[in-house]
Amino acid sequence: MLENSFMMVAIILVINIVYVSFFTIRMILTLKGQRYLAAGLSMIEVVIYVLGLGLVLNNLNQIQNLVAYAVGYGIGVIVGMKIEEKLALGYITVNVITKEYDKNLPRILREKGYGVTNWEANGLEGERMALQILTPRKFELKLYDAIKSLDPKAFIITYEPKSIHGGFWVKSVKRGKLFS
């Protein structure tokens, strides 16, 4: 009987980790406009959800099942976020303000495949260069490293654009010509 109860707890825990991981990824896909992929994932998600919840509801007299469900939910959120982090869906825009005006910085970043728009800016301590850089999220850390190696004192702000339209760079990414 004790072995059976441990098995039930383990099954509920695993089911809920998988369910919530799917739920988290589906929500992120929905936010990124991947509606058909999100819809397909939601069909699998709901089957897993019903199985897990059914096991808990059929055994409400055993508190460990409810605890396993709750713990699995929490772990599932973390696992789902880690999976999404590894998938790195979408693009980011990085705004950079250099410590000093450096005409070579945009050229070097463009040679690495990044979409860079730059202009002269003025800060409290003089001339600066402002750059707006577009890149797939999976190259975010490489971009930070490149910027920091070229200008360790650069001011960097990152955000995710909701939509992107036009420009040579987006077309090149869609054709798979950058970062190869």
N, C-alpha and C positions, 0 to 999 in steps of 0.2 A: 504494500500500500504506500509506504514512504517513497519507494523508488518511482512509483507511478505519479505521485504528487510532484516530485522533482522534475520528472519528464514533462508534465503539464506546464509547470512554471517555465521551463526552458523553451518549450514550444511557443508559449504566449509571448515570452520575451523576444524571441527571434522574429516571430510574425509581426510584432509591433515595431521592431527596429526596421524591418523591411518596408512595412506599410508607411511609416512616417518618413523614411528616406525617399520613397516614391512621391509622397505628398509634397515634401519640400522641393524636390526637383521639378515636379509638375507646376508648383506655384511659380518657381523661377522661370520656367519655360513660358508660362502664361504671361508673366510680366514682360518677357522679352519678345512677345508676339509670335511665339511658335505654337499657334493654336492647335494644329493637327497632331503634332507630336504630343502636346499636353493632353489632348483628348484621348489619344491612344494609350498613354501612360495611365490616365485616370481610370480606364476600364480595368486594367490589371490591379491598380490601387484599390478599387472598391471591392474586388473579390477577396483580396488579402485582408482588408478591413473587416468584412463580414465574417470571415473565418475566425479572426482573432477575437473580435467582440463576442461572437457566438460562444467560443470556448469560455470566456470570462462569465458571460451571462448564464450559461448552463451550470456554472460552478461558483455561484456567488457566495456560497457558504464557506468558501476557502479564501481567506483574506490574502494569502500569498499570491493567488492568481491576479487579484486586483493590483497588488504591489508590482508584480512582474509587468502588468500592462502599463502602469504608470512609468516605471523605470525604462521599459522598452520605448515608450514614447519619447522620453527625454534623450535617450541615446540615439534614437532615430533622427531627431532634429540635428544633432551633431554630425552624425554619419551623412545625412543628406547634404548638409552644408559643406562638408569635406569633399563629397563627390562633385558638387557644383563648382567648388574651388578648383578641383582638378580639371573639370571640363572647360572652365574659363570661357563661358559663352559670351559672345558679343564683343563690343569695342569699348575702349576708354579714350577719353580726351585728357591730355596732360598739359596743363598750362605751366610754363617755366619762365621765371624771371631770373636772368643771370646776374651774377655779382658785378661783372664788367662786360662791356660790349665786345662780343667775339664774333667776327664775321664768318669764321670757319665752323662754328658749332652747328648751324643748320645744315651745311653741306655734309658734315661728317654723319649726322643723324640720318639724312636722306640716303647717303650711301649704304647705311645699315638697313634701309628699307622702310623707314618711318615716314609718314606724311607730315611734313613740317611747314607751317606758315609762320613767318617771323616779321617783326617790326621793331623800330626803335622806340624805346620807352625811357621815361625819366623818373628816377627815384629820389629819395631824400638825399642820397650821397652822389648823385650824378647820373650819367648815361648808363642805361641798361639795355638788354635785348629781351623782348618778350617773344616767347614761342608758344604756338599751339600745335600739339602733336597728337595725331590719331594713330591708334594701334589696336590690333586684336588683344583682348585681355590676357591671352596666354603668353604674350610677350611683355607684359607689364613690368615684371621684375627685371628683365634684361634691359628695358628702357631706363628704369631708375638707375641701374648700375652704370649704363653708358653715360647718362647725364652727370651722375656724381663723379665719375672718373674724369669727365671733361671740365666740370665746374662744381667742385665739392661744396661751394657755398650757395648754390642755386636754390631759389625758392620754388617749390613744386606743389601744385594742387592738381588733384585728379578727380574726374567725375565721369559718369556714364551717360553718353548722349542717348536720348530716347529714340531718335531717328536720324538717319544720315541720307543725304541725297546729293548726287552730283559729285564732280571732282574726278580727276584722273586716278587718284589713289584708291578710291572705293572700287572702281572698275578693275583695277589691277589686282586687288585682293580677291574679288569675285572670280577672276580668271586664274587665281592661284599663282600669280607671278611674283609676289613679294615673299620674303622670308623663306625662300626655298634653299 
